[in-house]
Amino acid sequence: MPVDFVGPINDPSDVGRLLSMCPAHSETPLRQVPELARRLGVTEVWVKDERSRMGLGSFKALGAAHAIAREAAGSVQGDDWNTALAGRTYVTASAGNHGLSVAAGARLFGATAVIYLSETVPQNFAARLAEKGAQVVRAGENYEESMEAAEKAAATQGWTLLSDSSWDGYSEMPLRVMEGYLQMAEEAAQQIDDVPTHIMLQAGVGGLAGAMAAHARRVWGDAPEIIVVEPEAAPALIESVKAGHAVTTEGPVSNMGRLDCKTPSLIALKGLTQDADLFVTITEDEGARGAAELAEFDLATSPSGGAGLSALLAGLELGPEARVLAYLSEGPADD
C-alpha cells in the first residue's frame, strides 16, 4: 500500500447537509437488544439497523448515491436537480447493494447507470437493478472479472467508474462512497446512551468498516475496541495487515457474498491499519448459523449483514462488562 495513499474521511458534516435536502432520507433505528446481550454474556448490545435505509434495504444506500449527489450539487442549475447530471453515465460492478445505490443515485439526477454483474449474481438481483432503471451487463465468472469489465467500459466509453473499492490511481469516488457511510455512524453516536466498549464491523473490501472505525476514533478516541470480521474464505484485510501491504487472497466462493472480496480497498486498509484493534474471520457455517440465530431476536438479515454479530455468536468472548455496538448492514437475502 502506498504510504501516502489517502485514508478515510471521519467528518460527517457534508453528508448531513446533502441528506437534509433529500426527501427520502430519515435516520434508521439503533436497537437495544437485551435478550441478545444475555445470550452473548455481555452488559449491552446496540444494533444499528440499516434494513430500511432509504427504501433500498442496506447501508449502501448512503454510499454511491452520496458520491453522485456531490457531483450533482456541483452541476445543478437553479433547482433543476432532476437533470443535473443528464448525459452522464456511471458504471460499476456489483455483487450486491452497491449497484442499487448507483442505479438509484443516477436516476435521481438524470444520469444513466450501467451495472456489470458476474455470472454468479442471482437473476433476482439483476431484475431489481433493472427496476431502478439500470442497464445490466453480465461479464466474468466472479466479482473481480466483472469489475475489470466495468473499468474497461469506463475507459473506452468515457463513462465515470464508481466503485466502492479503491486501488493505486483510483481513490476519489470510493472516498466519497465511504464518506456517505458516515451518516449511519453519526446517527449511532447521537442515538447511543453510553460509550461502547467494543464495536463489531463486518468487512468485504472494508468500506463500511473503515468509515465506521474512523468516525468512532473521532468521537470516542481509543475507548472502544474495534473488531473487524471477515469471511474465512476472503481474509483480504487481515492478510494485508499481516503483510504490511495490500495482498490479494484466494479462496472458495463465500455464502457471505457481499463480503466475498479477495482484495482490500486501499483507503479502507490505510484507515483500519491504524484504527482497528483486532481482525477475526468466521467460517461459512458460523455466518449462516449467526444469521439464523439473529432472526430469533427480530434481526433477520443475511450472513453478510450479520457477520459482525455472528463472530460473537460463534464464541468470540468480550467479557461480562462489554457494551457492544454492531451494524446490521442489510436485510435477508432475497435471492
C-alpha positions in Angstrom: 0.0 0.0 0.0 1.4 3.4 -0.9 2.3 5.2 2.4 0.9 8.4 1.1 -2.4 6.9 -0.1 -5.5 8.8 1.2 -7.2 7.5 4.3 -10.9 7.6 5.2 -12.8 10.8 5.9 -14.1 11.0 9.5 -16.2 14.2 9.5 -19.9 13.5 8.5 -20.9 17.2 8.2 -21.0 17.4 4.4 -23.1 14.2 4.2 -25.6 15.5 6.7 -26.0 18.8 4.7 -26.7 16.9 1.5 -29.1 14.4 3.1 -31.1 17.3 4.7 -32.2 18.1 1.1 -33.3 14.6 0.3 -37.0 13.8 0.9 -36.3 10.0 1.1 -33.8 10.4 3.9 -34.7 9.5 7.5 -32.5 8.1 10.2 -32.5 4.4 10.9 -33.1 3.0 14.4 -30.5 2.0 17.0 -31.9 -1.0 18.7 -31.1 -2.2 22.2 -31.4 -6.0 22.3 -31.2 -7.2 25.9 -32.1 -10.7 25.0 -29.1 -10.9 22.7 -26.9 -9.3 25.3 -27.9 -12.1 27.7 -27.3 -14.7 25.1 -23.8 -13.3 24.5 -23.0 -12.8 28.2 -22.4 -9.1 27.9 -23.9 -6.0 29.5 -25.4 -4.3 26.5 -25.9 -4.8 22.7 -26.8 -1.9 20.5 -27.6 -2.8 16.8 -27.7 0.0 14.2 -30.4 -1.4 11.9 -29.8 -0.4 8.2 -32.5 -2.7 6.7 -34.9 0.2 6.0 -32.3 2.8 4.8 -33.9 5.0 2.1 -36.0 2.1 0.8 -33.0 0.3 -0.6 -32.6 -2.2 2.2 -29.0 -1.6 3.2 -26.4 0.9 4.3 -25.1 1.0 0.7 -27.9 3.5 0.0 -25.7 6.1 1.7 -22.6 5.4 -0.4 -22.7 5.6 -4.2 -25.8 7.8 -4.2 -23.9 10.2 -2.0 -21.0 10.3 -4.3 -23.3 11.0 -7.2 -25.2 13.6 -5.2 -22.0 15.5 -4.6 -21.4 15.7 -8.3 -25.0 16.8 -8.9 -24.5 19.6 -6.3 -21.6 20.9 -8.4 -23.6 20.8 -11.6 -27.2 21.8 -10.8 -28.6 24.9 -12.4 -31.1 26.5 -10.2 -33.5 24.0 -8.6 -33.4 21.5 -11.5 -31.9 18.6 -9.6 -33.7 16.0 -11.8 -31.5 16.8 -14.8 -28.3 18.0 -13.0 -26.3 15.0 -14.4 -28.2 14.5 -17.7 -25.8 12.9 -20.3 -23.6 11.3 -17.6 -23.2 7.6 -17.3 -21.9 5.9 -14.1 -20.6 2.3 -14.4 -19.7 -0.2 -11.8 -19.5 -3.8 -10.9 -21.6 -5.1 -8.1 -22.2 -8.3 -6.1 -25.0 -6.7 -4.1 -26.3 -3.5 -2.8 -23.7 -1.1 -4.2 -25.2 -1.5 -7.6 -28.7 -0.5 -6.3 -27.2 2.7 -4.8 -25.5 3.6 -8.1 -28.8 2.9 -10.0 -30.9 4.9 -7.6 -28.5 7.8 -7.4 -28.0 8.1 -11.2 -31.8 8.0 -11.9 -32.4 10.7 -9.2 -30.2 13.2 -11.0 -30.9 12.3 -14.7 -27.8 10.2 -15.3 -27.5 6.6 -16.6 -26.3 3.6 -14.7 -24.6 0.6 -16.2 -24.0 -2.3 -13.7 -21.8 -5.2 -14.5 -22.7 -8.5 -12.8 -20.7 -11.7 -12.8 -22.4 -15.0 -13.7 -22.7 -15.9 -10.0 -25.0 -13.0 -9.2 -28.7 -14.1 -8.9 -31.1 -13.1 -11.6 -33.5 -11.6 -9.0 -30.8 -9.0 -8.2 -30.4 -8.2 -11.9 -34.2 -7.7 -12.1 -34.1 -5.3 -9.1 -31.4 -3.2 -10.8 -33.4 -3.1 -14.0 -36.4 -1.9 -12.0 -34.2 1.0 -10.8 -33.5 2.0 -14.4 -30.0 0.5 -14.7 -28.6 -1.2 -17.7 -27.4 -4.7 -16.6 -24.4 -6.4 -18.3 -23.2 -9.9 -17.5 -19.4 -10.3 -17.6 -17.0 -12.6 -15.9 -17.2 -15.6 -13.6 -16.6 -13.6 -10.4 -16.7 -10.1 -9.0 -13.1 -9.3 -9.9 -13.7 -10.2 -13.5 -16.9 -8.1 -13.7 -15.0 -5.1 -12.2 -12.3 -5.5 -14.8 -15.0 -5.3 -17.5 -16.6 -2.2 -15.9 -13.3 -0.5 -15.7 -12.6 -1.2 -19.3 -16.0 0.1 -20.3 -15.4 3.3 -18.4 -12.1 3.9 -20.2 -13.4 3.1 -23.7 -16.8 4.8 -23.4 -15.9 7.9 -21.4 -18.1 6.8 -18.5 -17.5 7.5 -14.8 -16.3 4.5 -12.9 -18.0 4.4 -9.5 -16.5 1.6 -7.5 -16.8 1.1 -3.7 -13.2 -0.1 -3.6 -10.0 1.8 -4.3 -6.7 1.0 -5.7 -3.5 2.8 -6.7 -4.5 5.5 -9.1 -8.2 5.4 -8.2 -9.5 6.9 -5.0 -11.7 10.0 -5.3 -15.1 8.3 -6.0 -14.7 5.4 -3.5 -13.5 8.0 -0.9 -16.9 9.8 -1.4 -18.7 6.5 -1.2 -17.2 5.8 2.2 -17.9 9.4 3.3 -21.6 8.7 2.7 -21.5 5.8 5.1 -20.5 8.2 7.9 -24.2 9.2 8.2 -25.0 5.9 10.0 -22.1 6.2 12.3 -23.1 9.8 13.2 -26.6 8.7 13.9 -25.5 5.9 16.1 -23.2 8.2 18.1 -26.2 10.5 18.7 -28.6 7.7 19.5 -26.5 5.7 21.9 -26.7 6.3 25.6 -23.2 5.2 26.6 -19.8 4.8 25.1 -19.4 1.3 23.6 -16.5 -0.8 24.8 -16.5 -2.8 21.6 -17.5 -2.1 18.0 -18.1 -5.1 15.7 -17.6 -4.3 12.0 -18.0 -6.8 9.1 -15.8 -6.2 6.1 -15.6 -7.0 2.4 -13.3 -4.5 0.7 -13.5 -2.6 4.0 -15.6 0.5 3.1 -18.1 0.2 5.9 -15.5 -0.9 8.5 -13.0 1.8 7.5 -15.6 4.6 7.7 -17.2 3.4 10.9 -13.8 3.0 12.6 -12.6 6.4 11.5 -15.7 8.0 12.9 -15.5 6.1 16.1 -12.0 7.3 16.8 -13.1 10.9 16.1 -16.0 10.6 18.6 -14.7 8.2 21.2 -11.0 8.2 20.8 -9.3 5.0 22.0 -12.1 3.9 24.3 -13.8 1.3 22.1 -12.0 -1.8 21.0 -12.7 -2.1 17.2 -13.0 -5.6 15.9 -13.2 -6.3 12.1 -14.8 -9.5 10.9 -14.2 -11.2 7.5 -15.2 -14.4 5.9 -12.6 -17.2 6.3 -12.9 -17.5 2.5 -11.9 -13.9 1.9 -9.5 -12.6 4.6 -8.2 -9.8 2.5 -7.8 -7.2 5.2 -6.3 -9.4 7.9 -3.8 -10.9 5.5 -2.9 -7.4 4.2 -2.4 -6.1 7.7 -0.1 -9.1 8.4 1.9 -8.5 5.3 2.1 -4.7 5.7 0.7 -4.1 2.2 -2.3 -4.9 0.2 -2.5 -8.5 -0.9 -5.0 -10.5 -3.0 -6.2 -13.6 -1.3 -7.6 -16.8 -2.7 -10.4 -19.0 -1.5 -13.8 -20.5 -2.4 -16.9 -18.6 -3.1 -18.4 -17.5 0.2 -22.0 -17.6 1.3 -21.3 -14.1 2.7 -21.5 -12.8 -0.8 -21.4 -9.1 0.0 -18.2 -9.7 2.0 -16.6 -12.1 -0.5 -13.9 -9.7 -1.6 -10.4 -11.1 -2.2 -8.6 -7.7 -2.5 -9.0 -4.8 0.0 -9.8 -1.2 -0.7 -6.6 0.8 -0.1 -8.5 3.6 1.6 -10.1 1.2 4.0 -6.8 -0.7 4.5 -4.9 2.5 5.4 -7.6 3.5 7.9 -8.1 0.2 9.5 -4.4 -0.4 9.9 -4.4 2.4 12.4 -7.9 2.3 13.8 -8.8 -1.4 14.2 -7.6 -3.4 17.2 -8.4 -6.9 16.1 -9.2 -8.8 12.9 -11.0 -12.1 13.0 -12.6 -14.5 10.5 -15.7 -16.6 10.6 -16.5 -19.8 8.7 -19.3 -20.3 6.3 -21.2 -22.3 8.8 -20.7 -19.7 11.5 -22.0 -17.0 9.2 -25.1 -19.0 8.3 -25.8 -20.0 11.9 -25.4 -16.5 13.1 -27.9 -15.1 10.6 -30.4 -17.8 11.5 -30.0 -17.1 15.2 -30.3 -13.3 14.8 -33.7 -13.8 13.2 -34.9 -15.1 16.5 -34.1 -11.7 18.0 -36.1 -9.9 15.3 -32.9 -9.1 13.5 -33.5 -11.0 10.3 -30.5 -10.5 7.9 -28.2 -12.3 5.6 -24.9 -14.0 6.5 -23.2 -10.9 5.3 -25.4 -8.4 7.1 -25.0 -10.0 10.5 -21.3 -11.1 10.3 -20.1 -8.8 13.0 -22.6 -10.3 15.5 -22.1 -13.8 14.1 -18.5 -13.7 15.3 -19.8 -13.2 18.9 -22.4 -15.9 18.5 -19.7 -18.2 17.3 -17.8 -17.8 20.5 -15.7 -14.7 20.5 -15.8 -13.6 24.1 -15.7 -10.0 25.2 -16.4 -10.3 28.9 -19.5 -9.6 31.0 -18.8 -5.8 31.2 -18.8 -5.4 27.5 -21.1 -2.8 25.8 -21.3 -3.8 22.1 -22.2 -1.6 19.1 -22.8 -3.6 15.9 -24.2 -2.8 12.5 -27.0 -4.8 10.8 -26.0 -3.8 7.3 -28.8 -5.3 5.2 -32.0 -7.3 5.3 -32.3 -11.0 4.5 -31.0 -12.1 1.1 -33.9 -12.3 -1.4 -32.1 -14.4 -3.9 
